[in-house]
């Protein structure tokens, strides 16, 4: 049996990149790509929240910079920051952002991966591209890539008349589907659909409410409807989903990591015909509405180790899975899906020195042990209100910041980024610098670009 992994709650100070790595790097002089002189900004940061994301625990970010890295928190109105962490992408002014001299925690067009509509359209486009390449090169190894149906349930965009009609044609009596708004979170606007009449009635009800969310009534507001996983894998008779993390630590070069997360369960037993979302949606915002949440919240979050032990104990014989299926099969498939999603948008993401993104991937498993991607979150919750979250999230946040800053400091000095010494629990999914031909072409393109702001000459 696999030994349990343990994570330090606090980072090992001897492993900090700024103590062991930064002093060994050459001093900043001129930008290695443009020849411009750097304007070295002071070690100042700030964290900016927003009204819709107040629940996120950004204190972790502040503590790491102030207590561990010994940086100074600055006023959000000032532009001489070196690092900026925001809740929302639109809180970053990319026109004022200074490549090579500043770091911000969002890629400007990451919504092509993280909005529900963006994800659907990106995965569809990538699949079509792969199909065309397969016809042109039938013996290519890329023909073994995942197909959309391998990990993503049938989905339609309701605001699109053609797709709306296609859904109504595809729907069969007795099926359950789930309707989701594209731009909201925390379970807002989600409901189950058990008939076409049910869908029409609920959509009419949404539009007639006295105080619906602003985006719910917008003409541009988009909704998807997705085939519901009616028979999910149950642990202790409860529905589960799994959170894992993908860090796009750098966009020039692209460097992408996987970090394990945790498992969420519902408080109530799962019943397909239950009309309450508490038994269907695993997110904490929904589960908090349960009267027993405070007493049972620690039982709603499981570690990967606990899930692995449970599967070994109850499902090896009943489902014919191998020992340590969680690590040997689930994690392997989750990482494969993550890399597939990244590849789907890699050529579209805006690439600027100093932009990164920490994403939360949500997965589910059905009763036949098939792994599904549910959605991708651009600002995953950093709340640590139970033991497992306290064990997983702080070390993940600290390591993410350290890895990002190490790669950034090396990149802007023009030195090799490998080995990445601040990496502890993260696993590399993609490293553009190890693909020399790809990175050489991108460097040449960057050298010829004129849309970067790099300071005075």
KADA-V634123 format. One record per helix or strand of 2 or more residues. SS is the DSSP state (@ for helix, = for strand). FROM is the first residue (numbers start at 1). TO is the last residue. If there is no record, write none. Layout:
# KADA-V634123
SS;FROM;TO  SS;FROM;TO
This chain:
# KADA-V634123
@;13;15  @;17;20  @;22;24  =;44;48  @;51;53  @;59;68  =;72;73  =;83;86  @;89;91  =;103;104  @;111;114  @;116;136  @;141;144  @;148;150  =;155;157  @;161;170  =;177;181  =;191;193  @;196;208  @;214;217  =;223;227  =;234;235  =;238;251  =;254;265  @;277;279  @;284;287  @;293;300  =;301;302  @;304;314  @;325;345  =;357;366  =;371;377  @;387;413  =;427;431  @;432;434  @;436;448
